[in-house]
Amino acid sequence: RNLDVNVLEAEEILLSGWAYKCFVAGEVNKLVSWELIDKNVMDNMVKVALWCIQDDPFLRPTMKGVMLMLEGITDIAIPPCPDSSSSSA
């Protein structure tokens, strides 16, 4: 689910905003449930995913661009936060 409502804290968490915060903080390991993971591979997958969910369709890569990024042929720039409201928390 993209939106998680924590009843105990009465706080909504937007998945894309949380993922972006983990990425910026260098804590992409929080995004997966297993421990053995190549940090560079995970960083690249998260960057591509964040590019793909941008609100502005013109910022989203083409499928060809996604494939080139995932294959390591194209460099992946740091994506902007996909939801402006999540950057203020």
N, C-alpha and C positions, 0 to 999 in steps of 0.2 A: 504494500500500500504506500502511496505517496505521502499520505497524511496520517500521523499517529497521534491519537488523543490519549494522553496519559491521565487517567481518571484520578489517580492519587494526587497528582500535582496540579490538576486542572490546567494543563499546558498543552498546546498543540505544537507538534514538531513536524515541519515540512521536510521530507526525506532529502530533497535536493539541497536545501539549505544546510542541513546537518552534514551531508556528504561533502559539501563545499568547505565547511568549517574544518572538518577532519582533514581534507586535502591541504588546505592552507596551513594548518597546524603541523603538517607532516605526520598525521596519525591515521593514515589510510588503513592500517591494520584493524582499526575499530569497525571497519565496514564489512569485514568477513568473519565467519565463525570458525575458521581453521587457522592454525598458527604457522604452518609452513607455506610461505608465499614470498615470491621475489618482489621486493619493494618497488623496483623500477618498473616491472611489468604492471603491478597494481597501480602505481602512480599514472602510467600511461593510459590504462583502461579507464581510470576515474577521470582523467583530463578529457579523453574522447567522449565519455558519457556526459560530462558537464557541457561540452560544446554542443552535443546533440539535443540537449533539453533547453537551450536558450529560448527565451520568450520571443525574441526577434528572429523570425525565420531566416532572414538574410545572414545571421551570424552562424547558423547551423551548417555543418559541412555536408557535402554531397555524400552518397554512399561510397562512391569511388574514393573521395577524400578520407572517409572513415577507414576504408580498407588500407589505404596507403599509410595512414597514421598507425594503425594496429600492426601492420607488417614492419614498421620501423623505417619505411622509405621516406616519409615526410616527417619533419619535426612537428611537435605538438606545442603550440603556444599555451601559455597559462590562460585558462578561460576566465571570463568575468563571472561574478556571482550570478547564477541563473535567476535568482529572485531577490530583488532589491530590498525587500523587507527582512530577509534573513541576514543581511550584512550589517544590520544595525544592532543585533543582539550580541 
